[in-house]
Amino acid sequence: MTNWTAKLHANPEPEVRPMPKARIGLKKGDLCLLPSARLVDDFIRAIPKDKSMSLLELRQHLARQHKAEGTCP
């Protein structure tokens, strides 16, 4: 099993895939972003220190950036 540091530095490319079935608020066939740990880490670090963002907002923003309807949790 890999630890979180190893996953962060593995840096796989994020993928956008169609959903095989309805889940996480998406319908079958909707495009879903499967983000890398590095993508999420970079995004969180770019949020200004005086701002906050919910997980839902984070997921929606990442999905829009990658032309997907949703983001895998």
Secondary structure by P-SEA (a helix, b strand, c coil): cccaaaaaaccccbbbbcccccccccccccbbbbccaaaaaaaaaaccccccccaaaaaaaaaaaaccccccc
